[in-house]
C-alpha cells in the first residue's frame, strides 16, 4: 500500500516516489532514439585496436561535429583516452545536449582512460545537458594497483575520480538523460555521479572494482545527490525524479552500491541487484534525503545494512538524519548485517512488505534507533543465529551528539516472523505499538521488552 502523505514533507511535496506536487504519478521522460545522423568515431581518426594512439581527440571531434538529434557511435574495440578536453582538463570527454554516445555493447566497446588520481578527474562529464543517451560500452582505467578493500584506509586509490559525472551548469540541472547498459570499473570515488539533476534514468548498468573504499566519498557505485545548501524545491537545480533501476553491483570493492545524499527527493531506486558491500549497500546518507521510494531491490551479503537511512559519518559535511517520508518496500534482503537500519532522528519512514532472510553474521532484520514515527508493516523475517533479532528497537547514541535519542512513535504491525533465532526486542522507546504481528517457530525469545518500557497492543 502507498503510505499516507507525510505530515512533515518539504514545501508542497508530501508523497513519496515518482509523483508531482499533487501526489499524481508521473512517468519520467527519457530521450527517444536518435533521429539524425550516426557519426562513426573511426571516421574521425579513432582506432579501436588496444594500445593505439590517443582516441579521445577523435571522439571529441565527432561530438563537436554532431548536431542535436545525431548519435556518435563507438564501434566494438578498445579506445585509449590519453588526453583531456581542451576546455576542461578534468575530463576526457564532454557531453553535448541532444547528442547520444553509443557503443556496440557493454563488453564489446571499452573506453580505457589514462586518468590516474587527478583531483576531480572524470572520464565523461555532462554539465547542464539535456536529451542525451549514453549507452552500450564499458569505462575502465589503466590503473593497475590494488582494488579497495579497507573502508578505513583513506590513502588508497587510483584511476579517475568519476567514471561519469553529470551535474548542473550555472544553476541549470541536467535533465532527460538516459544511461544504460554501461560497465563502470576501476574508479576511485563514484562510478556514476548525478548531482543537482532531474529526470536522469540509470538502467542496466554494471558497477564494480572501485580502487578505494575509504572515508570521504570513495567507492560509491551510483550516487544521486542534491547540493549541500539546497533547501528550495523550486530551484532549477533541485535534485528529483531520478530513476536507478535494474542495475547490478559487485560490492566486493564498493563502500556503498547506491547512495542518495543531500536533500534529493522523489527519486526511485528499484529492481537493482547488489552482492556484498563494505558498508550499507543502499544508503540514504544522512543529509536530508526525503520522500524517496526504494523497492524491489535484492541485496545479498552486505557487511552493513542492506538499506540504511541516516549516517553517522562525514568529516566535511556532518551527516545525521535522512529526511521524512521515505518508503522502503518489497525488497529482498538476504544475509546482511541488518536488513533495514534507521537512525539519528530520521523521521516518518514506512518499511513495508520486505522479505528479510538473516545469515550467520546478521544482527537484526529491522533495527530502529532514533527514528520518530517509523512504521513497520507486513515485513516477513526469517533465519539468523545466536544474537539475531528479527526486529530490534534500541537507544541511539548519536554521532558526536547529533541524532541522539530513543525510538518514539513506532508502530509495528502485521509483520510475520517465522523460523528466526529471536523475535522482537525492545530495549528503549516510548509511544510504541505492537499490532497483530505473527511470531512463530522461534528458537529463542519471541518478545523481550526492557523493564519500565510501556508497549500498547
C-alpha positions as CSV (number, residue, x, y, z in Angstrom):
1,X,0.0,0.0,0.0
2,X,1.1,3.5,-0.7
3,X,1.8,5.5,2.5
4,X,-0.4,8.3,3.6
5,X,1.1,11.8,2.8
6,X,3.9,12.7,5.2
7,X,2.9,15.4,7.6
8,X,6.5,16.7,7.6
9,X,7.2,16.9,3.9
10,X,9.0,19.8,2.3
11,X,7.0,22.7,0.9
12,X,4.1,21.2,-1.0
13,X,5.9,17.8,-1.6
14,X,4.2,15.2,0.6
15,X,4.0,11.9,-1.3
16,X,7.0,9.5,-1.9
17,X,8.3,8.2,-5.2
18,X,7.7,9.4,-8.8
19,X,4.9,11.8,-8.2
20,X,4.3,15.5,-8.8
21,X,3.4,18.0,-6.1
22,X,-0.2,16.9,-6.1
23,X,0.7,13.3,-5.5
24,X,-0.2,12.2,-9.0
25,X,2.1,9.5,-10.6
26,X,4.4,10.8,-13.3
27,X,6.4,9.0,-16.0
28,X,10.0,10.1,-16.1
29,X,10.8,11.2,-19.6
30,X,13.8,9.6,-21.4
31,X,15.2,10.6,-24.8
32,X,13.9,8.8,-27.8
33,X,16.2,7.1,-30.4
34,X,18.4,9.4,-32.4
35,X,16.6,10.6,-35.5
36,X,19.6,12.3,-37.2
37,X,22.9,11.1,-38.5
38,X,25.2,8.4,-37.0
39,X,28.8,9.6,-36.7
40,X,31.4,6.8,-36.5
41,X,34.4,7.8,-34.4
42,X,36.7,5.8,-36.6
43,X,35.9,8.2,-39.4
44,X,37.4,11.0,-37.2
45,X,40.6,9.1,-36.6
46,X,39.8,6.8,-33.6
47,X,41.5,3.4,-33.7
48,X,39.6,0.6,-32.0
49,X,42.7,-1.5,-31.6
50,X,44.0,-1.6,-28.0
51,X,47.2,0.4,-27.1
52,X,46.9,2.7,-30.0
53,X,47.4,6.4,-30.1
54,X,45.1,8.8,-28.2
55,X,41.5,8.2,-29.3
56,X,39.9,10.9,-27.0
57,X,40.6,13.7,-29.5
58,X,38.7,11.8,-32.3
59,X,35.7,11.1,-30.1
60,X,35.6,14.8,-29.1
61,X,35.8,15.8,-32.8
62,X,32.8,13.6,-33.6
63,X,30.8,15.1,-30.7
64,X,31.8,18.6,-31.9
65,X,30.6,17.7,-35.5
66,X,27.3,16.3,-34.3
67,X,24.1,18.3,-34.3
68,X,21.2,17.7,-31.8
69,X,19.4,14.5,-32.9
70,X,22.6,12.8,-34.0
71,X,24.5,10.0,-32.3
72,X,28.2,9.4,-32.0
73,X,28.9,5.6,-32.5
74,X,31.9,3.8,-30.9
75,X,32.3,0.5,-32.9
76,X,33.5,-2.6,-31.0
77,X,37.0,-2.3,-29.7
78,X,39.2,-0.5,-27.1
79,X,39.6,3.3,-27.2
80,X,42.6,4.8,-25.5
81,X,41.7,8.0,-23.7
82,X,45.1,9.7,-23.2
83,X,44.1,13.4,-23.4
84,X,41.6,15.7,-21.8
85,X,39.2,18.2,-23.3
86,X,41.0,21.5,-24.1
87,X,38.2,23.4,-22.3
88,X,38.1,21.1,-19.3
89,X,41.3,19.5,-18.2
90,X,39.5,17.3,-15.7
91,X,37.5,15.3,-18.4
92,X,38.4,13.1,-21.3
93,X,35.0,13.6,-23.0
94,X,32.3,16.3,-22.5
95,X,28.7,15.5,-23.5
96,X,26.6,17.8,-25.6
97,X,22.8,18.3,-25.3
98,X,20.8,16.3,-27.9
99,X,23.8,14.2,-29.0
100,X,23.9,10.5,-28.0
101,X,27.1,8.5,-27.3
102,X,26.8,4.8,-28.0
103,X,29.0,1.7,-28.2
104,X,28.2,-1.7,-29.7
105,X,27.8,-3.5,-26.4
106,X,28.9,-3.3,-22.8
107,X,31.6,-6.0,-23.3
108,X,32.4,-5.1,-26.9
109,X,33.3,-1.4,-26.7
110,X,35.7,-0.2,-24.0
111,X,36.9,3.3,-23.1
112,X,40.3,2.9,-21.4
113,X,41.4,6.1,-19.6
114,X,44.8,7.1,-18.5
115,X,43.5,9.4,-15.8
116,X,45.0,8.2,-12.5
117,X,44.4,10.0,-9.3
118,X,44.0,13.6,-10.6
119,X,41.6,15.7,-8.5
120,X,38.0,15.7,-9.7
121,X,39.0,13.8,-12.8
122,X,36.2,12.4,-14.9
123,X,36.1,10.1,-18.0
124,X,32.8,11.6,-19.2
125,X,31.3,14.8,-17.9
126,X,27.9,16.4,-18.6
127,X,27.0,19.8,-17.2
128,X,23.5,21.2,-17.7
129,X,22.9,18.8,-20.6
130,X,19.6,17.5,-21.7
131,X,18.1,14.9,-24.1
132,X,21.2,12.6,-24.1
133,X,21.6,8.8,-24.3
134,X,24.9,7.3,-23.1
135,X,24.8,3.5,-23.7
136,X,26.4,0.2,-24.5
137,X,30.1,0.4,-23.5
138,X,32.4,0.0,-20.6
139,X,34.6,2.6,-18.9
140,X,37.7,1.4,-17.1
141,X,41.2,2.7,-16.4
142,X,44.9,1.8,-16.8
143,X,45.3,1.8,-13.1
144,X,47.0,-1.5,-12.1
145,X,47.2,-1.1,-8.4
146,X,45.1,-2.9,-5.8
147,X,41.3,-2.5,-5.6
148,X,39.7,-1.0,-2.5
149,X,39.1,-3.4,0.4
150,X,39.6,-1.4,3.6
151,X,36.9,1.2,4.5
152,X,39.2,2.8,7.0
153,X,42.1,3.4,4.5
154,X,42.0,7.0,3.3
155,X,45.2,6.7,1.3
156,X,44.2,4.1,-1.3
157,X,43.0,5.0,-4.8
158,X,43.8,5.5,-8.4
159,X,42.2,5.8,-11.8
160,X,39.7,8.6,-12.4
161,X,37.7,10.0,-9.6
162,X,34.5,9.5,-11.5
163,X,33.5,7.3,-14.4
164,X,30.6,9.5,-15.4
165,X,29.8,12.9,-13.7
166,X,26.5,14.6,-14.5
167,X,25.7,17.9,-13.0
168,X,24.3,21.4,-13.3
169,X,25.7,24.4,-15.3
170,X,25.2,27.8,-13.8
171,X,22.4,26.5,-11.7
172,X,20.6,24.7,-14.5
173,X,20.2,21.0,-13.9
174,X,21.0,18.2,-16.4
175,X,17.7,16.5,-17.4
176,X,16.2,13.8,-19.6
177,X,19.4,11.8,-19.7
178,X,19.4,8.0,-20.1
179,X,22.5,5.9,-19.2
180,X,22.0,2.3,-19.9
181,X,24.0,-0.9,-20.4
182,X,27.2,0.6,-19.2
183,X,30.0,-1.1,-17.3
184,X,32.0,1.1,-14.9
185,X,35.2,-0.2,-13.3
186,X,38.5,1.0,-11.7
187,X,37.4,4.4,-10.5
188,X,38.1,6.0,-7.1
189,X,35.1,7.9,-5.9
190,X,31.8,7.4,-7.9
191,X,31.2,5.1,-10.7
192,X,28.3,7.3,-11.9
193,X,27.6,10.6,-10.1
194,X,24.4,12.5,-10.7
195,X,24.4,15.8,-8.9
196,X,21.7,18.6,-8.8
197,X,19.9,17.0,-11.8
198,X,16.5,15.6,-12.5
199,X,14.8,13.0,-14.8
200,X,18.0,11.0,-15.1
201,X,17.5,7.3,-15.7
202,X,20.2,4.8,-15.0
203,X,19.3,1.3,-16.2
204,X,21.0,-2.0,-16.9
205,X,24.4,-0.7,-15.8
206,X,27.1,-2.9,-14.1
207,X,29.4,-1.2,-11.5
208,X,32.3,-2.9,-9.7
209,X,36.0,-2.6,-8.8
210,X,36.5,0.7,-7.1
211,X,40.1,1.4,-6.3
212,X,39.3,2.7,-2.9
213,X,36.5,2.4,-0.3
214,X,37.8,4.8,2.3
215,X,36.1,7.7,4.1
216,X,35.4,10.9,2.4
217,X,33.4,9.7,-0.6
218,X,35.4,6.8,-2.1
219,X,34.0,3.7,-3.6
220,X,30.3,4.6,-4.3
221,X,28.8,2.7,-7.2
222,X,26.0,5.1,-8.2
223,X,25.4,8.4,-6.3
224,X,22.3,10.6,-6.6
225,X,23.0,14.0,-4.9
226,X,21.4,17.3,-4.3
227,X,23.6,20.2,-3.3
228,X,24.7,20.7,0.3
229,X,23.0,24.1,0.6
230,X,19.9,23.2,-1.5
231,X,16.7,23.9,0.5
232,X,14.4,25.2,-2.2
233,X,12.4,22.5,-4.1
234,X,11.5,25.1,-6.8
235,X,15.1,25.8,-7.7
236,X,16.2,24.9,-11.2
237,X,18.9,22.5,-9.9
238,X,16.5,20.7,-7.4
239,X,17.5,17.1,-7.4
240,X,14.4,14.9,-8.0
241,X,12.7,12.4,-10.2
242,X,15.8,10.4,-11.0
243,X,15.5,6.6,-11.6
244,X,18.0,4.0,-10.6
245,X,16.5,0.7,-12.0
246,X,17.8,-2.7,-12.9
247,X,21.5,-2.2,-12.3
248,X,23.9,-4.7,-10.9
249,X,26.7,-4.2,-8.4
250,X,29.5,-6.5,-7.3
251,X,30.2,-4.9,-3.9
252,X,33.4,-6.7,-3.2
253,X,35.2,-3.4,-3.8
254,X,32.4,-0.9,-3.1
255,X,31.9,1.1,0.0
256,X,28.2,1.7,-0.9
257,X,26.5,0.4,-4.0
258,X,23.8,3.1,-4.3
259,X,23.9,6.3,-2.3
260,X,21.4,9.2,-2.1
261,X,22.8,12.3,-0.4
262,X,21.8,15.9,0.4
263,X,18.1,16.9,0.0
264,X,17.4,14.9,-3.1
265,X,13.8,13.8,-3.2
266,X,11.1,11.8,-5.0
267,X,13.6,9.5,-6.7
268,X,13.0,5.8,-7.4
269,X,15.6,3.1,-6.6
270,X,14.1,-0.2,-7.9
271,X,15.0,-3.7,-9.1
272,X,18.7,-3.4,-8.6
273,X,20.8,-6.4,-7.6
274,X,23.7,-5.9,-5.1
275,X,26.0,-8.6,-3.9
276,X,28.1,-7.5,-0.9
277,X,29.4,-4.1,0.0
278,X,31.7,-2.9,2.7
279,X,29.2,-0.6,4.4
280,X,25.5,-0.1,3.9
281,X,24.5,-1.2,0.4
282,X,21.7,1.2,-0.4
283,X,22.4,4.3,1.8
284,X,20.4,7.5,2.4
285,X,23.4,9.3,3.6
286,X,22.1,11.5,6.4
287,X,21.8,14.9,4.7
288,X,18.0,15.4,4.5
289,X,17.1,13.0,1.6
290,X,13.3,12.8,1.6
291,X,10.2,11.2,0.0
292,X,12.3,8.6,-2.0
293,X,10.9,5.2,-2.9
294,X,13.2,2.1,-2.6
295,X,11.5,-1.0,-3.8
296,X,12.0,-4.5,-5.3
297,X,15.8,-4.5,-4.8
298,X,17.8,-7.6,-4.0
299,X,20.7,-7.1,-1.6
300,X,22.8,-10.1,-0.6
301,X,25.6,-10.5,1.9
302,X,26.4,-6.9,2.8
303,X,28.8,-6.2,5.7
304,X,26.5,-3.3,6.7
305,X,22.8,-2.9,6.3
306,X,21.0,-3.8,3.1
307,X,19.2,-0.5,3.3
308,X,20.1,2.3,5.7
309,X,18.5,5.7,6.4
310,X,20.7,8.2,8.3
311,X,24.5,8.1,8.5
312,X,27.0,8.9,11.3
313,X,30.0,9.7,9.2
314,X,31.2,12.8,7.3
315,X,34.2,14.9,8.0
316,X,33.4,17.9,5.8
317,X,29.5,17.6,5.9
318,X,28.4,16.2,9.2
319,X,25.9,13.5,8.5
320,X,23.0,12.6,10.7
321,X,19.3,12.2,9.7
322,X,17.8,11.5,6.4
323,X,14.6,13.5,5.7
324,X,11.0,12.5,6.2
325,X,8.7,10.2,4.2
326,X,11.0,7.7,2.6
327,X,9.2,4.5,1.5
328,X,11.2,1.2,1.7
329,X,9.1,-1.7,0.5
330,X,9.1,-5.0,-1.3
331,X,12.8,-5.6,-1.2
332,X,14.5,-9.0,-0.8
333,X,17.3,-8.6,1.8
334,X,19.5,-11.7,2.3
335,X,22.4,-12.2,4.8
336,X,23.2,-8.5,5.5
337,X,24.2,-7.3,9.0
338,X,20.8,-5.6,9.2
339,X,18.1,-5.8,6.6
340,X,16.9,-2.2,7.2
341,X,18.5,0.3,9.6
342,X,17.0,3.7,10.6
343,X,19.0,6.0,12.8
344,X,19.9,9.5,14.1
345,X,16.5,11.1,14.0
346,X,15.3,10.1,10.5
347,X,11.5,10.6,10.7
348,X,8.4,9.2,9.1
349,X,9.8,6.2,7.3
350,X,7.5,3.4,6.1
351,X,9.2,0.0,6.0
352,X,6.7,-2.3,4.3
353,X,6.4,-5.8,2.8
354,X,10.1,-6.5,2.7
355,X,11.4,-10.1,2.8
356,X,14.4,-10.4,5.1
357,X,16.4,-13.6,5.4
358,X,19.2,-13.5,8.0
359,X,22.6,-15.1,7.7
360,X,25.1,-16.3,10.2
361,X,26.5,-12.8,10.7
362,X,23.3,-10.9,10.7
363,X,22.4,-8.9,13.8
364,X,18.9,-7.7,13.1
365,X,16.2,-7.9,10.4
366,X,15.0,-4.4,11.0
367,X,16.8,-2.1,13.6
368,X,15.2,1.1,14.7
369,X,17.0,3.7,16.8
370,X,16.1,7.4,17.0
371,X,13.6,7.3,14.1
372,X,10.4,9.2,15.1
373,X,7.1,7.9,13.7
374,X,8.6,4.9,11.8
375,X,6.1,2.3,10.7
376,X,7.0,-1.4,10.2
377,X,4.2,-3.1,8.3
378,X,3.8,-6.5,6.7
379,X,7.5,-7.5,6.6
380,X,8.5,-11.2,6.6
381,X,11.6,-12.0,8.5
382,X,13.3,-15.4,9.0
383,X,16.7,-17.0,9.8
384,X,19.6,-15.9,11.9
385,X,21.7,-17.5,14.7
386,X,22.6,-16.7,18.3
387,X,22.1,-12.9,18.9
388,X,20.0,-12.2,15.9
389,X,16.7,-10.4,16.4
390,X,14.0,-10.0,13.7
391,X,13.0,-6.6,14.9
392,X,15.0,-4.5,17.4
393,X,14.4,-1.1,19.0
394,X,17.3,0.5,20.8
395,X,18.7,3.7,22.0
396,X,20.6,5.9,19.5
397,X,23.9,7.2,21.0
398,X,24.2,9.7,18.2
399,X,27.3,10.9,16.3
400,X,29.2,13.4,18.3
401,X,25.9,14.4,19.9
402,X,24.0,14.6,16.6
403,X,20.8,12.4,16.4
404,X,20.9,11.1,19.9
405,X,17.6,9.7,21.2
406,X,15.3,6.8,21.5
407,X,12.7,5.2,19.3
408,X,9.5,7.3,19.5
409,X,6.1,6.8,18.0
410,X,7.0,3.5,16.4
411,X,4.2,1.2,15.1
412,X,5.0,-2.5,14.4
413,X,2.0,-4.0,12.6
414,X,1.2,-7.3,10.9
415,X,4.8,-8.4,10.5
416,X,5.5,-12.1,10.1
417,X,8.5,-13.6,11.9
418,X,9.0,-17.3,11.4
419,X,11.8,-19.7,11.9
420,X,14.0,-17.0,13.3
421,X,16.6,-17.1,16.1
422,X,14.7,-14.4,18.1
423,X,11.6,-12.3,17.6
424,X,11.1,-8.7,18.7
425,X,13.4,-6.9,21.2
426,X,12.7,-3.5,22.7
427,X,15.5,-2.0,24.7
428,X,14.3,1.6,24.6
429,X,11.5,3.8,23.4
430,X,8.1,5.4,24.1
431,X,4.7,5.6,22.4
432,X,5.3,2.1,21.0
433,X,2.6,-0.1,19.4
434,X,2.6,-3.8,18.5
435,X,-0.4,-4.8,16.4
436,X,-1.3,-8.3,15.1
437,X,2.3,-9.5,14.5
438,X,2.9,-13.2,13.9
439,X,5.9,-14.7,15.7
440,X,6.2,-18.5,15.2
441,X,8.8,-21.2,15.3
442,X,11.3,-19.1,17.2
443,X,14.4,-20.7,18.7
444,X,14.9,-18.1,21.5
445,X,12.7,-15.3,22.8
446,X,9.6,-14.3,20.9
447,X,9.4,-10.9,22.7
448,X,11.8,-9.1,25.1
449,X,10.8,-5.7,26.5
450,X,13.2,-3.9,28.8
451,X,11.9,-3.0,32.3
452,X,10.0,0.2,32.5
453,X,9.0,0.4,28.8
454,X,5.3,0.5,28.0
455,X,4.1,-1.1,24.8
456,X,0.5,-0.9,23.7
457,X,-1.1,-3.8,21.8
